[in-house]
Amino acid sequence: MINLMVGNNFEDSLLDGYIELNSKSDEVKITEMFGSIKNDPIGCAREEDRLPIFDFDKLSVFISKANSNSIKVNYTINKSCIGSIEDFKDRKEKSFYNFIKLLANQKWK
């Protein structure tokens, strides 16, 4: 079987489409999705206007639905530049750490 990791914009219609595609093939399956949201303190490589704003309740429901359909969700942290190390240590390190801790402590259903 071929397993695919595909992009994710956290739209329910996209997830529904992936689930439907998976139901039509035994040889190729979408098993992982990757993406990030706009309102995290880290940022990512994608343009902000292309990212959704999510609260953790909505994110939890989305990830739970994906997981219950055998699709993993990988949160992407890939910002090309976080600024100077001094700026990071002074202002961003705590928010970065707290955000990672929040993601890690979520109870995905």
Biopython code that builds the backbone (N, CA, C, O; Angstrom):
import numpy as np
from Bio.PDB.StructureBuilder import StructureBuilder

atoms = [
    (1, "MET", "N", (0.836, -1.178, 0.000)),
    (1, "MET", "CA", (0.000, 0.000, 0.000)),
    (1, "MET", "C", (0.886, 1.249, 0.000)),
    (1, "MET", "O", (1.961, 1.258, 0.601)),
    (2, "ILE", "N", (0.426, 2.293, -0.675)),
    (2, "ILE", "CA", (1.115, 3.575, -0.704)),
    (2, "ILE", "C", (0.447, 4.501, 0.305)),
    (2, "ILE", "O", (-0.767, 4.701, 0.252)),
    (3, "ASN", "N", (1.231, 5.069, 1.226)),
    (3, "ASN", "CA", (0.734, 6.018, 2.217)),
    (3, "ASN", "C", (1.147, 7.421, 1.801)),
    (3, "ASN", "O", (2.309, 7.658, 1.471)),
    (4, "LEU", "N", (0.207, 8.345, 1.817)),
    (4, "LEU", "CA", (0.475, 9.722, 1.424)),
    (4, "LEU", "C", (0.367, 10.664, 2.614)),
    (4, "LEU", "O", (-0.510, 10.510, 3.463)),
    (5, "MET", "N", (1.277, 11.652, 2.668)),
    (5, "MET", "CA", (1.183, 12.762, 3.604)),
    (5, "MET", "C", (0.845, 13.992, 2.758)),
    (5, "MET", "O", (1.573, 14.330, 1.824)),
    (6, "VAL", "N", (-0.263, 14.658, 3.091)),
    (6, "VAL", "CA", (-0.754, 15.753, 2.257)),
    (6, "VAL", "C", (-0.940, 17.020, 3.074)),
    (6, "VAL", "O", (-1.007, 16.978, 4.303)),
    (7, "GLY", "N", (-1.023, 18.135, 2.384)),
    (7, "GLY", "CA", (-1.232, 19.418, 3.033)),
    (7, "GLY", "C", (-2.623, 19.528, 3.633)),
    (7, "GLY", "O", (-3.547, 18.800, 3.268)),
    (8, "ASN", "N", (-2.739, 20.461, 4.563)),
    (8, "ASN", "CA", (-3.958, 20.603, 5.351)),
    (8, "ASN", "C", (-4.228, 22.078, 5.596)),
    (8, "ASN", "O", (-3.354, 22.801, 6.074)),
    (9, "ASN", "N", (-5.429, 22.524, 5.272)),
    (9, "ASN", "CA", (-5.824, 23.897, 5.595)),
    (9, "ASN", "C", (-6.858, 23.930, 6.721)),
    (9, "ASN", "O", (-7.434, 24.977, 7.019)),
    (10, "PHE", "N", (-7.082, 22.783, 7.333)),
    (10, "PHE", "CA", (-7.997, 22.623, 8.465)),
    (10, "PHE", "C", (-9.452, 22.942, 8.108)),
    (10, "PHE", "O", (-10.234, 23.320, 8.980)),
    (11, "GLU", "N", (-9.812, 22.792, 6.848)),
    (11, "GLU", "CA", (-11.211, 22.948, 6.440)),
    (11, "GLU", "C", (-11.878, 21.582, 6.484)),
    (11, "GLU", "O", (-11.322, 20.588, 6.019)),
    (12, "ASP", "N", (-13.078, 21.551, 7.049)),
    (12, "ASP", "CA", (-13.806, 20.292, 7.161)),
    (12, "ASP", "C", (-14.040, 19.653, 5.795)),
    (12, "ASP", "O", (-13.977, 18.430, 5.664)),
    (13, "SER", "N", (-14.309, 20.471, 4.779)),
    (13, "SER", "CA", (-14.577, 19.924, 3.442)),
    (13, "SER", "C", (-13.351, 19.206, 2.884)),
    (13, "SER", "O", (-13.494, 18.198, 2.191)),
    (14, "LEU", "N", (-12.154, 19.703, 3.172)),
    (14, "LEU", "CA", (-10.936, 19.038, 2.714)),
    (14, "LEU", "C", (-10.778, 17.685, 3.407)),
    (14, "LEU", "O", (-10.498, 16.677, 2.757)),
    (15, "LEU", "N", (-10.957, 17.668, 4.718)),
    (15, "LEU", "CA", (-10.864, 16.409, 5.467)),
    (15, "LEU", "C", (-11.908, 15.417, 4.962)),
    (15, "LEU", "O", (-11.610, 14.236, 4.787)),
    (16, "ASP", "N", (-13.126, 15.891, 4.729)),
    (16, "ASP", "CA", (-14.176, 15.006, 4.208)),
    (16, "ASP", "C", (-13.772, 14.423, 2.853)),
    (16, "ASP", "O", (-14.035, 13.254, 2.572)),
    (17, "GLY", "N", (-13.136, 15.241, 2.020)),
    (17, "GLY", "CA", (-12.671, 14.757, 0.730)),
    (17, "GLY", "C", (-11.598, 13.697, 0.865)),
    (17, "GLY", "O", (-11.603, 12.709, 0.130)),
    (18, "TYR", "N", (-10.670, 13.894, 1.806)),
    (18, "TYR", "CA", (-9.625, 12.899, 2.047)),
    (18, "TYR", "C", (-10.233, 11.589, 2.545)),
    (18, "TYR", "O", (-9.824, 10.507, 2.124)),
    (19, "ILE", "N", (-11.199, 11.694, 3.433)),
    (19, "ILE", "CA", (-11.864, 10.495, 3.955)),
    (19, "ILE", "C", (-12.569, 9.753, 2.821)),
    (19, "ILE", "O", (-12.506, 8.527, 2.737)),
    (20, "GLU", "N", (-13.234, 10.501, 1.957)),
    (20, "GLU", "CA", (-13.926, 9.883, 0.815)),
    (20, "GLU", "C", (-12.938, 9.205, -0.135)),
    (20, "GLU", "O", (-13.179, 8.085, -0.586)),
    (21, "LEU", "N", (-11.828, 9.881, -0.440)),
    (21, "LEU", "CA", (-10.804, 9.262, -1.294)),
    (21, "LEU", "C", (-10.281, 7.967, -0.690)),
    (21, "LEU", "O", (-10.089, 6.977, -1.396)),
    (22, "ASN", "N", (-10.050, 7.979, 0.631)),
    (22, "ASN", "CA", (-9.552, 6.771, 1.302)),
    (22, "ASN", "C", (-10.534, 5.617, 1.190)),
    (22, "ASN", "O", (-10.126, 4.458, 1.115)),
    (23, "SER", "N", (-11.830, 5.927, 1.177)),
    (23, "SER", "CA", (-12.835, 4.868, 1.106)),
    (23, "SER", "C", (-12.894, 4.221, -0.282)),
    (23, "SER", "O", (-13.467, 3.144, -0.443)),
    (24, "LYS", "N", (-12.302, 4.879, -1.279)),
    (24, "LYS", "CA", (-12.378, 4.384, -2.649)),
    (24, "LYS", "C", (-11.175, 3.567, -3.087)),
    (24, "LYS", "O", (-11.164, 3.029, -4.195)),
    (25, "SER", "N", (-10.156, 3.465, -2.232)),
    (25, "SER", "CA", (-8.951, 2.739, -2.636)),
    (25, "SER", "C", (-8.377, 1.947, -1.475)),
    (25, "SER", "O", (-8.320, 2.418, -0.339)),
    (26, "ASP", "N", (-7.955, 0.738, -1.789)),
    (26, "ASP", "CA", (-7.237, -0.068, -0.796)),
    (26, "ASP", "C", (-5.730, -0.012, -1.032)),
    (26, "ASP", "O", (-4.952, -0.456, -0.188)),
    (27, "GLU", "N", (-5.319, 0.530, -2.170)),
    (27, "GLU", "CA", (-3.908, 0.542, -2.533)),
    (27, "GLU", "C", (-3.199, 1.844, -2.185)),
    (27, "GLU", "O", (-1.992, 1.842, -1.941)),
    (28, "VAL", "N", (-3.933, 2.962, -2.159)),
    (28, "VAL", "CA", (-3.355, 4.266, -1.846)),
    (28, "VAL", "C", (-4.226, 4.907, -0.767)),
    (28, "VAL", "O", (-5.444, 5.005, -0.920)),
    (29, "LYS", "N", (-3.601, 5.339, 0.316)),
    (29, "LYS", "CA", (-4.335, 5.954, 1.422)),
    (29, "LYS", "C", (-3.649, 7.244, 1.861)),
    (29, "LYS", "O", (-2.421, 7.322, 1.906)),
    (30, "ILE", "N", (-4.437, 8.227, 2.177)),
    (30, "ILE", "CA", (-3.940, 9.428, 2.845)),
    (30, "ILE", "C", (-3.901, 9.085, 4.322)),
    (30, "ILE", "O", (-4.942, 8.889, 4.948)),
    (31, "THR", "N", (-2.702, 9.013, 4.878)),
    (31, "THR", "CA", (-2.560, 8.588, 6.267)),
    (31, "THR", "C", (-2.100, 9.722, 7.186)),
    (31, "THR", "O", (-2.180, 9.604, 8.409)),
    (32, "GLU", "N", (-1.615, 10.827, 6.592)),
    (32, "GLU", "CA", (-1.168, 11.961, 7.400)),
    (32, "GLU", "C", (-1.468, 13.268, 6.687)),
    (32, "GLU", "O", (-1.437, 13.352, 5.459)),
    (33, "MET", "N", (-1.759, 14.288, 7.489)),
    (33, "MET", "CA", (-1.957, 15.650, 7.001)),
    (33, "MET", "C", (-1.005, 16.549, 7.779)),
    (33, "MET", "O", (-0.720, 16.289, 8.947)),
    (34, "PHE", "N", (-0.514, 17.602, 7.138)),
    (34, "PHE", "CA", (0.355, 18.541, 7.835)),
    (34, "PHE", "C", (-0.138, 19.962, 7.608)),
    (34, "PHE", "O", (-0.714, 20.269, 6.564)),
    (35, "GLY", "N", (0.090, 20.817, 8.580)),
    (35, "GLY", "CA", (-0.296, 22.217, 8.443)),
    (35, "GLY", "C", (-0.153, 22.948, 9.755)),
    (35, "GLY", "O", (0.216, 22.362, 10.773)),
    (36, "SER", "N", (-0.450, 24.238, 9.722)),
    (36, "SER", "CA", (-0.401, 25.061, 10.923)),
    (36, "SER", "C", (-1.503, 26.110, 10.850)),
    (36, "SER", "O", (-2.115, 26.319, 9.803)),
    (37, "ILE", "N", (-1.741, 26.756, 11.970)),
    (37, "ILE", "CA", (-2.798, 27.756, 12.048)),
    (37, "ILE", "C", (-2.196, 29.147, 12.202)),
    (37, "ILE", "O", (-1.025, 29.293, 12.551)),
    (38, "LYS", "N", (-2.999, 30.152, 11.941)),
    (38, "LYS", "CA", (-2.534, 31.533, 11.931)),
    (38, "LYS", "C", (-2.213, 32.063, 13.321)),
    (38, "LYS", "O", (-1.237, 32.793, 13.495)),
    (39, "ASN", "N", (-3.005, 31.711, 14.288)),
    (39, "ASN", "CA", (-2.908, 32.336, 15.600)),
    (39, "ASN", "C", (-2.001, 31.581, 16.566)),
    (39, "ASN", "O", (-2.334, 31.418, 17.740)),
    (40, "ASP", "N", (-0.857, 31.122, 16.070)),
    (40, "ASP", "CA", (0.131, 30.589, 16.997)),
    (40, "ASP", "C", (1.273, 31.598, 17.114)),
    (40, "ASP", "O", (1.489, 32.385, 16.193)),
    (41, "PRO", "N", (1.999, 31.589, 18.218)),
    (41, "PRO", "CA", (3.033, 32.607, 18.434)),
    (41, "PRO", "C", (4.315, 32.370, 17.638)),
    (41, "PRO", "O", (5.217, 33.207, 17.664)),
    (42, "ILE", "N", (4.408, 31.260, 16.943)),
    (42, "ILE", "CA", (5.631, 30.891, 16.251)),
    (42, "ILE", "C", (5.622, 31.369, 14.809)),
    (42, "ILE", "O", (6.594, 31.955, 14.331)),
    (43, "GLY", "N", (4.518, 31.116, 14.123)),
    (43, "GLY", "CA", (4.425, 31.434, 12.716)),
    (43, "GLY", "C", (4.935, 30.279, 11.871)),
    (43, "GLY", "O", (5.499, 29.316, 12.388)),
    (44, "CYS", "N", (4.730, 30.387, 10.571)),
    (44, "CYS", "CA", (5.205, 29.337, 9.677)),
    (44, "CYS", "C", (5.602, 29.953, 8.343)),
    (44, "CYS", "O", (5.547, 31.170, 8.168)),
    (45, "ALA", "N", (5.996, 29.112, 7.415)),
    (45, "ALA", "CA", (6.494, 29.585, 6.130)),
    (45, "ALA", "C", (5.384, 30.057, 5.192)),
    (45, "ALA", "O", (5.658, 30.812, 4.260)),
    (46, "ARG", "N", (4.151, 29.637, 5.413)),
    (46, "ARG", "CA", (3.042, 30.037, 4.535)),
    (46, "ARG", "C", (2.618, 31.473, 4.804)),
    (46, "ARG", "O", (2.810, 31.997, 5.902)),
    (47, "GLU", "N", (2.039, 32.100, 3.786)),
    (47, "GLU", "CA", (1.497, 33.450, 3.925)),
    (47, "GLU", "C", (0.373, 33.438, 4.964)),
    (47, "GLU", "O", (-0.468, 32.539, 4.949)),
    (48, "GLU", "N", (0.350, 34.410, 5.851)),
    (48, "GLU", "CA", (-0.652, 34.436, 6.923)),
    (48, "GLU", "C", (-2.077, 34.472, 6.401)),
    (48, "GLU", "O", (-2.972, 33.906, 7.029)),
    (49, "ASP", "N", (-2.313, 35.130, 5.256)),
    (49, "ASP", "CA", (-3.683, 35.208, 4.749)),
    (49, "ASP", "C", (-4.181, 33.873, 4.207)),
    (49, "ASP", "O", (-5.358, 33.745, 3.870)),
    (50, "ARG", "N", (-3.308, 32.884, 4.119)),
    (50, "ARG", "CA", (-3.696, 31.546, 3.664)),
    (50, "ARG", "C", (-3.891, 30.577, 4.822)),
    (50, "ARG", "O", (-4.202, 29.405, 4.605)),
    (51, "LEU", "N", (-3.712, 31.053, 6.046)),
    (51, "LEU", "CA", (-3.825, 30.191, 7.223)),
    (51, "LEU", "C", (-5.132, 30.461, 7.955)),
    (51, "LEU", "O", (-5.568, 31.609, 8.041)),
    (52, "PRO", "N", (-5.759, 29.413, 8.483)),
    (52, "PRO", "CA", (-6.986, 29.607, 9.246)),
    (52, "PRO", "C", (-6.700, 30.049, 10.686)),
    (52, "PRO", "O", (-5.630, 29.785, 11.234)),
    (53, "ILE", "N", (-7.680, 30.723, 11.278)),
    (53, "ILE", "CA", (-7.637, 31.031, 12.702)),
    (53, "ILE", "C", (-8.495, 29.981, 13.399)),
    (53, "ILE", "O", (-9.659, 29.784, 13.052)),
    (54, "PHE", "N", (-7.911, 29.316, 14.376)),
    (54, "PHE", "CA", (-8.597, 28.229, 15.076)),
    (54, "PHE", "C", (-8.443, 28.421, 16.570)),
    (54, "PHE", "O", (-7.420, 28.912, 17.047)),
    (55, "ASP", "N", (-9.472, 28.027, 17.302)),
    (55, "ASP", "CA", (-9.285, 27.880, 18.732)),
    (55, "ASP", "C", (-9.035, 26.393, 18.985)),
    (55, "ASP", "O", (-9.269, 25.562, 18.108)),
    (56, "PHE", "N", (-8.569, 26.071, 20.165)),
    (56, "PHE", "CA", (-8.169, 24.689, 20.420)),
    (56, "PHE", "C", (-9.348, 23.733, 20.499)),
    (56, "PHE", "O", (-9.174, 22.537, 20.265)),
    (57, "ASP", "N", (-10.538, 24.218, 20.819)),
    (57, "ASP", "CA", (-11.700, 23.329, 20.799)),
    (57, "ASP", "C", (-11.991, 22.870, 19.368)),
    (57, "ASP", "O", (-12.211, 21.684, 19.121)),
    (58, "LYS", "N", (-11.990, 23.818, 18.433)),
    (58, "LYS", "CA", (-12.235, 23.478, 17.031)),
    (58, "LYS", "C", (-11.114, 22.608, 16.477)),
    (58, "LYS", "O", (-11.367, 21.657, 15.737)),
    (59, "LEU", "N", (-9.889, 22.931, 16.833)),
    (59, "LEU", "CA", (-8.743, 22.132, 16.394)),
    (59, "LEU", "C", (-8.844, 20.711, 16.932)),
    (59, "LEU", "O", (-8.546, 19.750, 16.223)),
    (60, "SER", "N", (-9.259, 20.583, 18.173)),
    (60, "SER", "CA", (-9.406, 19.269, 18.793)),
    (60, "SER", "C", (-10.460, 18.430, 18.070)),
    (60, "SER", "O", (-10.251, 17.240, 17.834)),
    (61, "VAL", "N", (-11.582, 19.041, 17.720)),
    (61, "VAL", "CA", (-12.641, 18.329, 16.996)),
    (61, "VAL", "C", (-12.124, 17.875, 15.631)),
    (61, "VAL", "O", (-12.366, 16.741, 15.217)),
    (62, "PHE", "N", (-11.415, 18.760, 14.939)),
    (62, "PHE", "CA", (-10.872, 18.437, 13.618)),
    (62, "PHE", "C", (-9.895, 17.263, 13.711)),
    (62, "PHE", "O", (-9.995, 16.309, 12.940)),
    (63, "ILE", "N", (-8.961, 17.333, 14.645)),
    (63, "ILE", "CA", (-7.952, 16.278, 14.788)),
    (63, "ILE", "C", (-8.596, 14.972, 15.225)),
    (63, "ILE", "O", (-8.196, 13.901, 14.770)),
    (64, "SER", "N", (-9.581, 15.050, 16.096)),
    (64, "SER", "CA", (-10.281, 13.842, 16.521)),
    (64, "SER", "C", (-10.976, 13.153, 15.350)),
    (64, "SER", "O", (-10.950, 11.928, 15.233)),
    (65, "LYS", "N", (-11.604, 13.964, 14.479)),
    (65, "LYS", "CA", (-12.278, 13.397, 13.301)),
    (65, "LYS", "C", (-11.258, 12.746, 12.372)),
    (65, "LYS", "O", (-11.490, 11.651, 11.860)),
    (66, "ALA", "N", (-10.133, 13.418, 12.156)),
    (66, "ALA", "CA", (-9.084, 12.842, 11.312)),
    (66, "ALA", "C", (-8.584, 11.529, 11.920)),
    (66, "ALA", "O", (-8.494, 10.515, 11.229)),
    (67, "ASN", "N", (-8.261, 11.554, 13.206)),
    (67, "ASN", "CA", (-7.741, 10.358, 13.876)),
    (67, "ASN", "C", (-8.727, 9.196, 13.827)),
    (67, "ASN", "O", (-8.326, 8.047, 13.646)),
    (68, "SER", "N", (-10.010, 9.492, 13.988)),
    (68, "SER", "CA", (-11.008, 8.422, 13.972)),
    (68, "SER", "C", (-11.173, 7.825, 12.572)),
    (68, "SER", "O", (-11.774, 6.762, 12.410)),
    (69, "ASN", "N", (-10.638, 8.514, 11.569)),
    (69, "ASN", "CA", (-10.650, 7.995, 10.204)),
    (69, "ASN", "C", (-9.257, 7.574, 9.747)),
    (69, "ASN", "O", (-8.963, 7.557, 8.552)),
    (70, "SER", "N", (-8.400, 7.233, 10.714)),
    (70, "SER", "CA", (-7.038, 6.723, 10.471)),
    (70, "SER", "C", (-6.135, 7.700, 9.730)),
    (70, "SER", "O", (-5.279, 7.296, 8.942)),
    (71, "ILE", "N", (-6.337, 8.997, 9.992)),
    (71, "ILE", "CA", (-5.482, 10.029, 9.417)),
    (71, "ILE", "C", (-4.841, 10.795, 10.569)),
    (71, "ILE", "O", (-5.537, 11.346, 11.421)),
    (72, "LYS", "N", (-3.511, 10.824, 10.589)),
    (72, "LYS", "CA", (-2.788, 11.575, 11.609)),
    (72, "LYS", "C", (-2.666, 13.033, 11.169)),
    (72, "LYS", "O", (-2.659, 13.332, 9.975)),
    (73, "VAL", "N", (-2.573, 13.928, 12.139)),
    (73, "VAL", "CA", (-2.353, 15.337, 11.842)),
    (73, "VAL", "C", (-1.029, 15.753, 12.466)),
    (73, "VAL", "O", (-0.835, 15.630, 13.675)),
    (74, "ASN", "N", (-0.126, 16.242, 11.634)),
    (74, "ASN", "CA", (1.166, 16.743, 12.091)),
    (74, "ASN", "C", (1.118, 18.260, 12.080)),
    (74, "ASN", "O", (0.815, 18.871, 11.056)),
    (75, "TYR", "N", (1.418, 18.863, 13.217)),
    (75, "TYR", "CA", (1.450, 20.320, 13.288)),
    (75, "TYR", "C", (2.796, 20.800, 12.760)),
    (75, "TYR", "O", (3.842, 20.336, 13.215)),
    (76, "THR", "N", (2.777, 21.721, 11.808)),
    (76, "THR", "CA", (3.992, 22.169, 11.137)),
    (76, "THR", "C", (4.540, 23.440, 11.774)),
    (76, "THR", "O", (3.841, 24.447, 11.883)),
    (77, "ILE", "N", (5.790, 23.377, 12.188)),
    (77, "ILE", "CA", (6.516, 24.546, 12.675)),
    (77, "ILE", "C", (7.724, 24.690, 11.757)),
    (77, "ILE", "O", (8.720, 23.983, 11.913)),
    (78, "ASN", "N", (7.631, 25.601, 10.810)),
    (78, "ASN", "CA", (8.708, 25.718, 9.832)),
    (78, "ASN", "C", (8.964, 27.163, 9.413)),
    (78, "ASN", "O", (9.239, 27.439, 8.245)),
    (79, "LYS", "N", (8.874, 28.059, 10.354)),
    (79, "LYS", "CA", (9.152, 29.459, 10.036)),
    (79, "LYS", "C", (10.613, 29.589, 9.616)),
    (79, "LYS", "O", (11.507, 29.042, 10.261)),
    (80, "SER", "N", (10.841, 30.317, 8.534)),
    (80, "SER", "CA", (12.201, 30.401, 7.997)),
    (80, "SER", "C", (13.116, 31.261, 8.866)),
    (80, "SER", "O", (14.332, 31.066, 8.865)),
    (81, "CYS", "N", (12.545, 32.205, 9.603)),
    (81, "CYS", "CA", (13.376, 33.064, 10.444)),
    (81, "CYS", "C", (12.563, 33.497, 11.665)),
    (81, "CYS", "O", (11.475, 34.052, 11.516)),
    (82, "ILE", "N", (13.069, 33.255, 12.834)),
    (82, "ILE", "CA", (12.367, 33.683, 14.054)),
    (82, "ILE", "C", (12.944, 34.971, 14.601)),
    (82, "ILE", "O", (12.549, 35.424, 15.676)),
    (83, "GLY", "N", (13.881, 35.568, 13.868)),
    (83, "GLY", "CA", (14.508, 36.802, 14.318)),
    (83, "GLY", "C", (15.829, 36.505, 14.997)),
    (83, "GLY", "O", (16.357, 35.396, 14.914)),
    (84, "SER", "N", (16.349, 37.514, 15.669)),
    (84, "SER", "CA", (17.634, 37.344, 16.343)),
    (84, "SER", "C", (17.461, 36.470, 17.582)),
    (84, "SER", "O", (16.363, 36.368, 18.128)),
    (85, "ILE", "N", (18.525, 35.856, 18.011)),
    (85, "ILE", "CA", (18.486, 35.009, 19.206)),
    (85, "ILE", "C", (18.139, 35.846, 20.436)),
    (85, "ILE", "O", (17.472, 35.360, 21.350)),
    (86, "GLU", "N", (18.589, 37.103, 20.463)),
    (86, "GLU", "CA", (18.262, 37.971, 21.592)),
    (86, "GLU", "C", (16.762, 38.264, 21.628)),
    (86, "GLU", "O", (16.139, 38.229, 22.689)),
    (87, "ASP", "N", (16.190, 38.553, 20.456)),
    (87, "ASP", "CA", (14.757, 38.815, 20.369)),
    (87, "ASP", "C", (13.971, 37.578, 20.781)),
    (87, "ASP", "O", (12.982, 37.671, 21.508)),
    (88, "PHE", "N", (14.422, 36.420, 20.311)),
    (88, "PHE", "CA", (13.754, 35.172, 20.656)),
    (88, "PHE", "C", (13.808, 34.937, 22.156)),
    (88, "PHE", "O", (12.790, 34.627, 22.773)),
    (89, "LYS", "N", (14.984, 35.081, 22.745)),
    (89, "LYS", "CA", (15.129, 34.829, 24.178)),
    (89, "LYS", "C", (14.340, 35.843, 25.006)),
    (89, "LYS", "O", (13.731, 35.486, 26.015)),
    (90, "ASP", "N", (14.352, 37.111, 24.578)),
    (90, "ASP", "CA", (13.683, 38.160, 25.352)),
    (90, "ASP", "C", (12.162, 38.091, 25.258)),
    (90, "ASP", "O", (11.472, 38.283, 26.260)),
    (91, "ARG", "N", (11.630, 37.818, 24.061)),
    (91, "ARG", "CA", (10.190, 37.962, 23.889)),
    (91, "ARG", "C", (9.459, 36.714, 23.428)),
    (91, "ARG", "O", (8.272, 36.562, 23.715)),
    (92, "LYS", "N", (10.126, 35.828, 22.731)),
    (92, "LYS", "CA", (9.402, 34.738, 22.085)),
    (92, "LYS", "C", (9.582, 33.380, 22.728)),
    (92, "LYS", "O", (8.734, 32.502, 22.564)),
    (93, "GLU", "N", (10.650, 33.193, 23.445)),
    (93, "GLU", "CA", (10.948, 31.868, 23.982)),
    (93, "GLU", "C", (9.812, 31.344, 24.863)),
    (93, "GLU", "O", (9.408, 30.189, 24.731)),
    (94, "LYS", "N", (9.301, 32.179, 25.750)),
    (94, "LYS", "CA", (8.238, 31.734, 26.653)),
    (94, "LYS", "C", (6.960, 31.417, 25.877)),
    (94, "LYS", "O", (6.324, 30.397, 26.141)),
    (95, "SER", "N", (6.569, 32.272, 24.923)),
    (95, "SER", "CA", (5.343, 32.006, 24.170)),
    (95, "SER", "C", (5.517, 30.769, 23.281)),
    (95, "SER", "O", (4.572, 30.001, 23.103)),
    (96, "PHE", "N", (6.709, 30.572, 22.726)),
    (96, "PHE", "CA", (7.007, 29.382, 21.933)),
    (96, "PHE", "C", (6.860, 28.137, 22.808)),
    (96, "PHE", "O", (6.172, 27.185, 22.440)),
    (97, "TYR", "N", (7.505, 28.158, 23.956)),
    (97, "TYR", "CA", (7.447, 27.031, 24.887)),
    (97, "TYR", "C", (6.008, 26.759, 25.323)),
    (97, "TYR", "O", (5.570, 25.608, 25.336)),
    (98, "ASN", "N", (5.278, 27.804, 25.677)),
    (98, "ASN", "CA", (3.892, 27.633, 26.132)),
    (98, "ASN", "C", (3.006, 27.062, 25.037)),
    (98, "ASN", "O", (2.124, 26.249, 25.314)),
    (99, "PHE", "N", (3.232, 27.480, 23.792)),
    (99, "PHE", "CA", (2.434, 26.962, 22.686)),
    (99, "PHE", "C", (2.725, 25.478, 22.452)),
    (99, "PHE", "O", (1.800, 24.691, 22.252)),
    (100, "ILE", "N", (3.987, 25.098, 22.474)),
    (100, "ILE", "CA", (4.350, 23.682, 22.310)),
    (100, "ILE", "C", (3.748, 22.861, 23.445)),
    (100, "ILE", "O", (3.236, 21.764, 23.220)),
    (101, "LYS", "N", (3.810, 23.384, 24.641)),
    (101, "LYS", "CA", (3.236, 22.701, 25.804)),
    (101, "LYS", "C", (1.720, 22.548, 25.638)),
    (101, "LYS", "O", (1.163, 21.497, 25.954)),
    (102, "LEU", "N", (1.059, 23.591, 25.144)),
    (102, "LEU", "CA", (-0.387, 23.537, 24.903)),
    (102, "LEU", "C", (-0.724, 22.456, 23.881)),
    (102, "LEU", "O", (-1.661, 21.682, 24.080)),
    (103, "LEU", "N", (0.036, 22.401, 22.790)),
    (103, "LEU", "CA", (-0.193, 21.352, 21.787)),
    (103, "LEU", "C", (0.020, 19.961, 22.390)),
    (103, "LEU", "O", (-0.776, 19.049, 22.163)),
    (104, "ALA", "N", (1.084, 19.813, 23.149)),
    (104, "ALA", "CA", (1.417, 18.506, 23.724)),
    (104, "ALA", "C", (0.396, 18.052, 24.760)),
    (104, "ALA", "O", (0.185, 16.851, 24.931)),
    (105, "ASN", "N", (-0.236, 18.986, 25.446)),
    (105, "ASN", "CA", (-1.161, 18.630, 26.515)),
    (105, "ASN", "C", (-2.610, 18.493, 26.057)),
    (105, "ASN", "O", (-3.491, 18.207, 26.868)),
    (106, "GLN", "N", (-2.858, 18.692, 24.782)),
    (106, "GLN", "CA", (-4.223, 18.540, 24.285)),
    (106, "GLN", "C", (-4.651, 17.088, 24.401)),
    (106, "GLN", "O", (-3.858, 16.170, 24.196)),
    (107, "LYS", "N", (-5.885, 16.905, 24.724)),
    (107, "LYS", "CA", (-6.446, 15.554, 24.822)),
    (107, "LYS", "C", (-7.269, 15.304, 23.558)),
    (107, "LYS", "O", (-8.481, 15.523, 23.543)),
    (108, "TRP", "N", (-6.602, 14.845, 22.500)),
    (108, "TRP", "CA", (-7.298, 14.589, 21.257)),
    (108, "TRP", "C", (-8.169, 13.366, 21.451)),
    (108, "TRP", "O", (-7.689, 12.307, 21.854)),
    (109, "LYS", "N", (-9.423, 13.513, 21.170)),
    (109, "LYS", "CA", (-10.412, 12.457, 21.427)),
    (109, "LYS", "C", (-10.313, 11.326, 20.431)),
    (109, "LYS", "O", (-11.076, 10.363, 20.512)),
]
sb = StructureBuilder()
sb.init_structure("model")
sb.init_model(0)
sb.init_chain("A")
sb.init_seg("    ")
for serial, (resi, resn, name, xyz) in enumerate(atoms, 1):
    if name == "N":
        sb.init_residue(resn, " ", resi, " ")
    sb.init_atom(name, np.array(xyz, "f"), 0.0, 1.0, " ", f" {name:<3s}", serial, name[0])
structure = sb.get_structure()
